Amino acid sequence: MRNARIAILGVLSFVWFAPVAYGQEGLSVNGRLHLNDRVNLRSGKFQWQEYRLALKPSYEAGEKVKFRSEVWVRELRTAMPFETPANRLQLREAYLDLNGLLHSSIDIRIGRQRIAWGSADRLNPSDNLNPQEFEDFWDFGRHTPTNSLLARWYVWGFTLEGVVTPWFEPSQLPDASWNAAFLPQMPTRRRFAMAGGFSVDVALQPLSLEWHTVRPGRHLGDATYGVRLQRNVGNYTLSAGWVRQHSPIPVLSQLELEGTLGALPTPLNPGVQMDAKVIATLSYPIRQVVSADFAGALGNVGIWGEGALFIPSEVVVRPTATVHSPLGTLTPTLPDTTVLSASPYAKYTFGLDYTFPVNLYMNVQYAHGFAHEAGSDNLTDWLAWVLEWKSPAERWRVALLNGTVQVKDFNRLKASSTIFWLPEVAWLPIDGLEVKVGAHAIFAGVDSPFRPARKNGDLYLQVVYAF
């Protein structure tokens, strides 16, 4: 705690006093203060409080060398704990732009940086170089910058990009109240093939559940590599890319069960229960992603689209079990389970936006496949929309009908769908200051993926000041 306070004071001292001390015109600091309080819609209790100061020192030594950075200093309190506590002090970005030093047509960026690919509005299947952040589900579209080398070569009207990220960084997962929607769930029933040619259908009663995560190594084969080719054609921007990386979201790769059967099944009691200790291991399999996107306009209507073909590595779980029973200690055979097939699967997004003459802005997107979904059988469909009115002086923004619909199975529309209603009203009394009041409401069908998180709706008050 003491070291964290010293680091925070050091950062604040640098960004505030460095421009004065050095007296250089190229050194500047801007930033943003973000205050965010939320109250649960059902319980009425405080659910989330984040006070975040984002500072962005920068320095330009002419046109060829530029330094950019962003530091977060924050206090985050939540009703449910995170598996990995959030850091109070985060170095979000710190990189150098070296423009034309090696060659007049080559730019290099090295350091901790956000590398954004894709043209859609936050629903970007091709934006994979930086891991998606799910720490705050309602701040969807946020990515964790990575320590990377980015090179751009401008040739014959094209822009060719190459990216290398040596160290793996996983996605930051949400707190425990969202885990059921993002992490693999443990089976509640298992059929055990016992010695003697009979099997037992067992209802598992976990006494304890342990999660272990195996991270990739530090070899060249574990690094992230990416290449993208981009070109403007008329009023459209077109690009195509390729990425090889470890999936930033873990999958179940090993399962160990140890339990006690108090009794064996009989004709009068065919179903038995077993108190079990469950040890689950998660890993990050290698995948390749081939993507393409476009963005442009048809008259006054903005349009965009992107698609990505994911080529995963197969992940097969070979569970083991140790069962203590009246017949002694047994090691029954459990069937293997393919949790991730090697078959390629596609995600894609299409969208448009338009501003009507009465200052009414509309944004509509359709997406097949969400950021954390993997495998063709696990992809869901999403329709997201924004309908926002601005006052003539743009001091008010009213968006009462914003929302999103997720559908898992169109044949069972009501049971497998989730509706997110996201109304918001914003007041901008002066330049740089924004006060927002709104809600996040979840209406989930009985079999929808977000059913376990349906109680996480909230009312919020946000104050944002940019300087």
VEXMI-369873 format. One record per residue: x, y, z of N, C-alpha, C, CB in turn; residue in three letters. Coordinates in steps of 0.05 Angstrom, whole numbers, plus 5000, padded with zeros to 4 digits. Glycine has a CB too. Example, Ala and Ser with C-alpha at 12.3 -4.5 7.8 and 13.67 -1.06 7.14 Angstrom:
REM residues 2
526448865156524649105156526449345156522649115181ALA;525749555142527349795143525850015157528249885114SER;
REM end
This chain:
REM residues 467
501749765000500050005000501750255000498150005024MET;503950255017505650485018507050534992507650455041ARG;508050314979509350344953507450454932510550074944ASN;504950364933503050464913502550764916500350314916ALA;502350854941501951144946504351304936501551194976ARG;506751204941509151344932509251364901511751204942ILE;508451134888508351134859506351334848507750854848ALA;504051344861501951534852502851824855499351484868ILE;504151884878505152154882507352224862506252184910LEU;508952024855511052074835509952134808512851834834GLY;507951984800506752034774505452304773504651814768VAL;503852374794502552634794504552864794500752654819LEU;506752834809508753044809510053084782510952974830SER;510552854768511852884742509953024722512552614731PHE;507452934720505753044699504953334704503352874696VAL;504953414729504253694734506553884733502953704761TRP;508953794742511153984745513153964722512453944771PHE;513153744706515053714685514953934664514753444672ALA;512554014655512454224635513654484646509554274627PRO;513254544671514354784683517454764685513154844710VAL;518354524695521154494700522854504674521654224714ALA;521754384653523354374628522754614610522754124613TYR;520454734613519754974598519854924568521655194604GLY;519054684558519154624530516254624519520454354525GLN;516054744496513354774484512254494476513554954460GLU;513954304469513054054460511953874482515153914446GLY;512353944507511453774530508753874539513553774553LEU;506753694540504053774549502753544564502353844524SER;500653624579499153424595496153494591500053434625VAL;494653294584491753314587490653064600490453364559ASN;488053054604487052824619484052834621488352804646GLY;483152654638480252624642479752514670478952434620ARG;477752624684476852524710474152394705476652754731LEU;473852144714471451994710470451884737471951754690HIS;468051974745466851894770464351724764466152134788LEU;464251484774462151294766461051154790463251094745ASN;458451204797457151064819454650924808456251264841ASP;454250674818451950514809450550384833452850294790ARG;447850374830446150244851444650024838444250454864VAL;444649784850443249554839440249604837443849304856ASN;439149524814436249574809434449414828435549514780LEU;435349174835433748994852434049044881434348704845ARG;436549064890437049074919437149364930439648944926SER;437649554912437949834921440549884935435749904939GLY;442449694933445049734946447049834926446049474959LYS;449149974936451250064918452649814907453250244933PHE;453149824880454249584867456949644855452349504845GLN;457549884847460049954833460650244839459749904803TRP;463250294845464150564848467050574838464050654878GLN;467350734817470050764805470551064802470250614778GLU;472651154814473651434811476351414798473751594838TYR;476551514773478951464756479951734745478251274733ARG;482551774749483952004738485751894716485452164759LEU;485251974691486951894669488652134660485251784645ALA;491352104662493152314655494752234630495152374678LEU;495052424611496252364585498552554579494152374563LYS;500852504591503252674584504152604556505452624604PRO;505052804541506152754514508352954509503952774493SER;510052874490512353054482512953014453514852994500TYR;513253234439513953214410516653354406511753344393GLU;518553194396521153304389521253334359523453114399ALA;519653494348519453524319517453334307522153494307GLY;517653294281515753124267516552834268515553214238GLU;519052774273520052494271519852334297522852494261LYS;519952464319519952324345517752444363522752344359VAL;515952274371513752354389513352154411511052394372LYS;512752254434512252084458509452124467514252144481PHE;508051894471505251904481505051714505503251834459ARG;503351784524502851604547500151654559505151644568SER;499251464575496851494590497151334616494351404574GLU;496551464639496751344665494051364679499051474682VAL;493151144690490751144706491451134736488850904698TRP;490251314751490251304780487351284789491751554792VAL;486651064803483851024808483350874834482550884785ARG;480750904842479750744865477250604856479150934890GLU;477250334857475050174848473950004870475949994824LEU;471350024875469949864895467549724882469150034920ARG;467349464887465149314876463849134897466149144852THR;461349064892459848894911460948614911456948894905ALA;461948514888462948254885465948264879461548094863MET;467548074888470448084885471348004857471847914905PRO;473648094848474947994824476947774831476448224810PHE;477347594812479347384817482047514819479247174794GLU;482647714802485047864804484348154811486747844778THR;485048254834484248524842485248734822485348594869PRO;483648934817484349154799486649324810481949324792ALA;488449404793490649574801489749864805492949554781ASN;490749994826490150274830491650454810490750364858ARG;494050364804495750514786496350344761498450604799LEU;495550444738495950294713497350464692493250194702GLN;499450354681500750484658499250374633503850414656LEU;497350534624495750444601497250454575493150614599ARG;498650674570500150704545502750854551498550844523GLU;504850784537507350934537508950834513508950884564ALA;509051004492510450914468511751154454508350774449TYR;513551074436514951274419514051234390518051244422LEU;513451454377513051444348515651544335510651624340ASP;516751374318519151434303518351444273521451224308LEU;517851684264516651714237518851784217514551934237ASN;519351604198521151664176524051654183520651924165GLY;524751544206527651534214529151324198527851474244LEU;528051084195529350874180529050934150528250604187LEU;526751024142526151074113523851274113525550814097HIS;523651434093521551644092518751524091522051824069SER;518551274082515851154079515350944101515651014052SER;516950934122516550744144516250894170518950544145ILE;514150834185513750934212513750704231510951094214ASP;514950754255515150544275514050654301518150454279ILE;512450484315511550554342512350324360508350594342ARG;513750384382514650184400513950264429517750144397ILE;512950064444512150124471509450004477512250424477GLY;508350084500505649994508503550154493505250014539ARG;501850014477500150164459497550014453501650214432GLN;495650164445493050054436493150044405490650234446ARG;492849804394492849764365490049674357495049554357ILE;488549844346485649794340485349724310483950034347ALA;484249494305483549414278480449404276484849144270TRP;479449424251476649394247475249664244475349254270GLY;472849654234471349904227468749934242470849914198SER;467849714255465249724269465449884295464149434274ALA;463049924307462850084332462849894356460350254332ASP;465249824365465749664389465149364385464049764412ARG;463549294366463049004360464948924337460048954353LEU;467548884344469648854324470848574325471749064329ASN;469948384308471148124308474048114298469547934291PRO;474948324284477748334274479648484293477748464247SER;478548594315480248744334481248564356478648984346ASP;483548424350484448214368487248244379484247954354ASN;488748444369491548474378491748544407492948684361LEU;489948714417489748774446487448624458489349084450ASN;487848494481485748334492483348504501486748174516PRO;480948394497478548534506478448544536476048394494GLN;477548764547477148784576474248744583478149064586GLU;473748574603471048524613470848604642470248234609PHE;472848744652472748834680470048974686475149014687GLU;469349164669466849304670465249224646467149614673ASP;463249044649461748954626460449184611459748744634PHE;459549384626458049604613459849804599456449754634TRP;462449774602464349934587465449764565466650044605ASP;463649634550464449444530465949584507461949294519PHE;467949444497469549554475472249654485468149784462GLY;472749644511475349724522477349494518475049804551ARG;479749554511481849354507484249434524482649334477HIS;485849234531488249274547490549324527488849034565THR;491849554528494249594512496449394518495349884515PRO;498049334499500149134502502849244495499648884486THR;505049124505507749204498508449084471509849104520ASN;508449264450508549164423510449334406505749154411SER;511149224383512549364362510749374338515349224355LEU;510149614328508449654305510049804284505849814313LEU;510049694259511349824237509349864215513849664227ALA;509450104203507650164180509450244156505650394187ARG;508750124133510250194108508150294088511749934097TRP;508550534078506750664059507950624031506350964066TYR;506550464015507650403988505450373968509450153989VAL;505550503945503750483923500850523931504050203910TRP;500350703949497650763959496650583980495850763936GLY;498150373988497450184008498850254034498049894000PHE;497750164056499150174082499349884092497550354103THR;501849794095502449524105503349544134504549384087LEU;501949404151502649404180503649134188500249484197GLU;505649134206506648894219506848934249509448814207GLY;505948744264505748774293507048524307502848804303VAL;508648574327509648354344509148434373512748304339VAL;507948244388507548284417508848044431504548304424THR;511248084444512647854455511247724479515447944463PRO;510147874497509047774521505947754519509847954545TRP;504947514528502047474527500747614550501447174529PHE;498447734544496747854564493847764560496848174563GLU;492647644581489847544578487847764580489347324598PRO;485347704573483147884578482647904608480547794563SER;481848134617481148174645478148104647481648464654GLN;477547894663474847794665473247954686474847504673LEU;470647944685468948104704468947984731466148124693PRO;467548114750467448014777465747764779466348234796ASP;465647644803464347384806461447374798464647304835ALA;460047604798457247604792456747554762455947864800SER;458847584745458547544716459847284707459747774701TRP;461247134725462846904717461346704701464046784741ASN;458846644710457246434696456746494667454646394711ALA;456846754659456446824632458946814615455247104630ALA;461246804628463846814613465646574617465247054622PHE;465446434639467246204644465745944640468446224672LEU;467245734633465845474630464645384657467845254620PRO;462345254655460945164679461544874684457945214677GLN;461744804710462244524717459744354713463244514746MET;460144104704457743934701456443864727458543674686PRO;453843834727452343774752451843474753449743924753THR;452143334731451643044731453842914714448842964719ARG;454642674723456642514709455942224709459542564721ARG;456442074687456041784687458741654689454541694661ARG;459141494710461641364716461541074707462441394745PHE;463340984690463640704683465240564705464840664655ALA;464040394721465340264743466439984735463440244767MET;468239884752469239614747466939414751471539554767ALA;466939204735464839004737462739044716463539024764GLY;463139244698461339264675458839424680460639004666GLY;458639564703456239734707457040024709454739644732PHE;455140204705455640484707453840614727455340624679SER;454640844737453140994757452641274747454740994784VAL;450141354748449441634741449441794767446641644727ASP;451341984769451842114795451142414792454742074803VAL;449742514812449342804815451542914832446442864827ALA;453143094821455443194835454643414855457543304816LEU;455643394879455243604899457943714907453743484925GLN;458943914892461644014897462044114926462444224877PRO;463943994940464644104966466544334963465943884983LEU;468144324942470044544936470644544906472744514952SER;471244784896471844814868474344994865469444944852LEU;476444884853478945024850479345084820481244874862GLU;480145324814480845404786483845444785479245654777TRP;485145324765487945374759488245464730489645124765HIS;489845664726490245774699493145734691489446074698THR;493545614667496145574657496645774635496545274646VAL;498545954639499146164620501146064599500246414634ARG;501146174575503146104555505946174564502546254528PRO;507846034551510646084558511746344546512345854549GLY;514346364546515646614536517446554512517446734558ARG;516646354496518046284472517046454449517845984466HIS;518646454427517846604403515146494392519946584382LEU;514646234395512146124386509746204402512345834386GLY;510146324426507946414443507346714439508646364472ASP;508946854423508447134418506147174399511047264406ALA;505147424398502947494380504147624355500847674393THR;503247544332504147654306501747744290505947454291TYR;502047974276499848064260500748214236498048234276GLY;499248194214499848344189497248444178501348164168VAL;497148704169494748814157495448984133493248984178ARG;493848974112494149134089491649304086494548954063LEU;492049574082489849764082490149954058489749924109GLN;487850034047487850224025485250374024488450073998ARG;485350624016482950784011482150753981483351074019ASN;479650703977478550683949476150863948477850383941VAL;476351093935474251283935473751383963471651163923GLY;471251373972470651463999470351224018468051624000ASN;471651004011471650764027474450694036470350524012TYR;474650584060477150474070476850164072477950594098THR;478750024059478649734059481149624072478449634030LEU;480949404086483249284098482848984101483949404125SER;485148834103485048544108487448484126485248384081ALA;487048304145489148244164489347954172488748414188GLY;491547884185492047624196493347644223493747454176TRP;492447484242493647484269494047194278491847634289VAL;496347144290496846894304497446954333499246734291ARG;495946834351496146904379494946684397494747174385GLN;495446694423493946544442491246674447495546504469HIS;489146524448486546634455486646784482484346414455SER;485747034484485947174509483947084530485647464504PRO;481946924522479946834541480346534545477046894531ILE;480646434570481446154574479145964569482446124603PRO;479845714563477945504560478745274579477845394530VAL;476745104586477244884604478944674589474644754613LEU;481244594601483044404588483544154605485644534583SER;482844154631483243914647481243924670486143894658GLN;480243694678478243674700478943434717475343654689LEU;479243474743479843264762477643254783482643304776GLU;476543014788474442974808475342784829471842884794LEU;474842844854475342664876472942674895478042724891GLU;471642444900469142454916468642204931466842524899GLY;466442204946465741974962462841904957466042044992THR;462341644950459641544946458841394972459541344922LEU;456741494985455941375010454541105005454041555024GLY;453341074981451940824974452040784944449040824985ALA;451740534936451640464908448740464899452940194902LEU;448140494874445440504864444140224867445240594835PRO;441440224871439839984873437340024855439039914902THR;435939814850433439854834431540044847432039584829PRO;431440054874429640244887430940524890428940134915LEU;433540534887434940794890436940814868436240824918ASN;436040854842437940844820439741094818436440814794PRO;438841324829440341564828441841614854438641804822GLY;444341664853446041714877447341984874448041484881VAL;448242084897449642344897452542294908448142544915GLN;454242464899457042444907458042714915458842324885MET;459042734940460442974948463242974935460642984980ASP;463843184920466243184903467943434907465443154874ALA;470443394904472343614902473143634873474943564920LYS;472743874862473143914833475544104829470544034819VAL;477444014812479744184805479644224775482444044814ILE;479344474767479144534738481544694730476544694732ALA;482644624707484944764695484144904670487344564690THR;484745154667484145314644486745384629482645574651LEU;486545404603488945464586488045654564490245214575SER;490045754549489645944528490645824501491046224534TYR;488945694486489945554462490745754440487745374451PRO;492545654422493345814399491045834379495845684386ILE;490846064366488946094344490146274323486246204355ARG;488946264299489546454278486946594270490846314253GLN;487146844262484746994254485347134228484047204277VAL;483747084208483947224182481447404180484047014158VAL;481947664175479747854176479848044153479948014202SER;477548174149477248384129475048574138476548274101ALA;475348834130473249034138473149254118473849144166ASP;470949404119470649644103469149854118469249574076PHE;469450104110467850324122467750544101469250424148ALA;465350674100464950884081462251014084465350784053GLY;461151114063458551254064457051214038458951544071ALA;454451184041452551194019450951454022450750944017LEU;451751664008450451914013451052014041447451904009GLY;449052064056449452164084449251934104447352364091ASN;449151684095449051464113451751324115446951254103VAL;452851314139455351174144454850874145456651274169GLY;456550724132456250434132458950304138455050324105ILE;458850064150461349924156460649624158462650024182TRP;462749474156462449184160465149054164460949064136GLY;465148834177467648684181467048394187469448814203GLU;468948224180468647944186471247824193467347794162GLY;471247604208473747474216473247174216474647574244ALA;475147024205475046734206477046644227475746614177LEU;476046514248477746424270478546124265476246454297PHE;481046074266482145794262483345704288484145784238ILE;481945574306482945504332484545244333480645484352PRO;485845204355487044944361485044774377489744974377SER;484944524371483044344385483844314415482944074372GLU;481844324432482244284460480344054469481644544477VAL;481543844479480143604488480643564518480843354471VAL;478543554533478743504562478643204567476543654578VAL;480643104580480742814588480542804619483342664578ARG;478142804629477742824658478642574673474842884665PRO;479442604697480242384715478442394739483242394722THR;478042154752476342144775477441934795473442074767ALA;477242004820477841814842475341814860480341904858THR;474141574863471641544877472041354901469341434858VAL;471441444925471541284949468741174953472541444974HIS;468340914953465740794954465740554973464840704926SER;463440434978463340194995464939964983460440094998PRO;465539974957467239764945470239824946466439724916LEU;470940044958473640134960474140374942475539904951GLY;476640444937477340674921477440584892480040794929THR;475840724875475540654847476540884830472640584840LEU;477440814806478241024787476640974761481341014781THR;474141064761472541014737473441164713469641084743PRO;472741064690473441194664471341394657473740984642THR;472241634650470341844642470841904612470742104659LEU;468841964597469142014569470642284564466442014554PRO;472142284543473442534534471342734524475642484513ASP;471942984527470043194517471643404501468643334540THR;470743444476471943654460470643924466471643584429THR;472044094481470944354488471344564467472144444515VAL;473344524449473744714427474744554403475844934435LEU;473044544383473744404358475844564342471244344342SER;477344424326479244554308477944664283481444364300ALA;475244624280473844724256473745024257471044604255SER;474345154235474245454234471345544238475345554207PRO;471045784248468445914251468646214245467345864280TYR;466446334237466546604228464846784246465546634199ALA;465847024251464347234264464247474245465547314292LYS;462047624246461847854228459948064240460947764200TYR;460248314230458748544239458048724215460248694262THR;455648824214454849024195453349244209453148894172PHE;453849494201452449714214452149964197453849784240GLY;450450144207450150404194449350604214447950384171LEU;449850864207448951084224448051314207451151174243ASP;446351474219445151704204444151904224442851604185TYR;444552164217443552384234441152514219445752584240THR;438852504231436452624219436552924223433852504232PHE;435053084207435153374209434353484236433353494188PRO;432953334253432053434279434153374301429353324286VAL;436653344293438853274312438453004326439053494334ASN;437152814311436752544321438752364308433852454316LEU;440552244324442652064314441751774317445352114328TYR;442151614296441451334297443851164289439051274278MET;444350954305446550764299445450484304449050824318ASN;445650314283444550044285446749854275441950014268VAL;447149634291449149434284447949154288451649474300GLN;448648974270448148684274450748544276446348574250TYR;451048364295453548214298452847914302455148324322ALA;454447744290454247454294456847374309454047294267HIS;456447314334458747234351459647464369461047144334GLY;459747414395460747614414463647564420459047604440PHE;464947754434467847744438468747494452468747984453ALA;467247394472468247164488467246904477467347194516HIS;465746894456464646654445466546514426461946704431GLU;466746254427468546104410467245844401471246044424ALA;467645764376466445524365463845584351466045324387GLY;463345464328461045534312458345474326461045384286SER;458345274344455945204358455345394381456044924368ASP;457245564389456945734412456446024405459345704430ASN;456346094380456046374372453146454373457146414343LEU;452646694384449946804385449747044367449346874415THR;447247144363446747364346445947614363444547304325ASP;446947844354446548094369445448314351449148184383TRP;443648464361442648704348442848934368439748674336LEU;444449134361444949364380444149624366447849374389ALA;442949804381442050054369442450284389439150034360TRP;442950524377443050774392441150974378445950884393VAL;439451094394437651304383437851544402434651204381LEU;439351754394440051964412439352234400443151954418GLU;437952394416437252664408439052874423434252724414TRP;439953074408441553284419440053544417444353314405LYS;440253714438438953974438440454154418439054104466SER;439254364408440454534388443254634396438754774381PRO;443654704421446254794430448054564440445954994453ALA;447054314438448454074445449254074475450954034428GLU;447554194491447954184520446553944533447054444533ARG;444753824518443253594528443353364507440353664535TRP;443653124517443352884500441452694513446152744495ARG;439352614499437352434510437152184493434552584511VAL;437551954505437551694491436151494509440551604485ALA;433451504507431851334525431251054513429251474531LEU;431851014487431150764475433550594467429450824450LEU;435950674476438250514470437950224480440850644482ASN;439050034465438849764475440249564457435949684477GLY;440149314466441449094452439748844457444449054461THR;439648674436438348414439440348194431435748404421VAL;440547994448442147754442440247514438444247704464GLN;440647364417439047124412440946884409437247164386VAL;440446684425442046434423440746234404442246314450LYS;438146214403436746014387434146134376436245744403ASP;433946174350431646304339429146124340432146384310PHE;429545864343427345684346426145694374428145394340ASN;427645804393426645834421427246124429428045634441ARG;425946304414426646584416426346704444424946744397LEU;424046654456423546774483425346664504420546724490LYS;425746394504427246274525430246324523426845974525ALA;431246364498434146384494435146674489434946214471SER;433446874492434147144486434647314511431947284470SER;436347514508436847714529436447994517439747684541THR;435048154531434648434523436048614543431548514521ILE;437748794533439148994549437949264542442248984544PHE;436649394562435549654558437449854571432649684570TRP;438350054556440550234565439850524562443050164549LEU;437850624575437050914573439151094586434350964585PRO;439451334575441351524587440651804579444251464576GLU;441051994598440752274594443352414603438252394610VAL;444452584585446952714591446653014590449152624571ALA;447953154609447853444611450753544608446553544637TRP;451153734590453853854585453654154591454853794556LEU;453854234616453454514623455654704612453254544653PRO;458154604612460354754601462154574585462054884625ILE;463854684569465654524553467454344571467454694534ASP;467554094564469253904579467953764602471554054590GLY;465553854611464153734633461653594623463453944655LEU;461253344632458953184624457953034649459752984602GLU;455353064653453952924675451852744663452653124696VAL;452052484669450352284657448752124678451952094639LYS;446252084673444451924690443151714672442252094705VAL;443151464680442051254663441650994678443751214639GLY;441150784663440650524674441650304656437650484680ALA;442350074668443049834654441049624663446049744658HIS;439149544646437149344654437449094637434249464651ALA;437148864650437548604636434948444639439948444649ILE;433848354616431548174616432347924601429048314602PHE;432747704616433947464605432047234606436447394619ALA;431847084583430246844582431446624599429946744554GLY;429846414604430646204623433146054613428346014627VAL;433646044587435945894577437946074563434945684557ASP;437746334568439546524555442246524569438446804554SER;444446574554447146574567447446764590449246624546PRO;445946994589446247194610444147164632446047464598PHE;442746944633440846894654442046914682439546614650ARG;444446794686445646814713446347094721448146644714PRO;446647284702447447554708445047754707449547644689ALA;442647654707440347824703439848014727437847664699ARG;441047954750440748124774442748354774440947964799LYS;444348384754446548584754445748844742448848474739ASN;443148894737442249144727442649364748439349134719GLY;442949614739443549834757442550104747446549844763ASP;442450294765442150574759444850704764439850714777LEU;445550894747448251014750448251314748450150894730TYR;450251434760450851714758453851734750450251874785LEU;454351864728457151904719457752194715457751744693GLN;460152274724461052544719463752524705461252714746VAL;464052644683466552634667467452924662466152474640VAL;470052974668471153234662473753204647471553404689TYR;473853314624476353304607477753564609475653234578ALA;480453554611482053794613484553774597482753854643PHE;
REM end
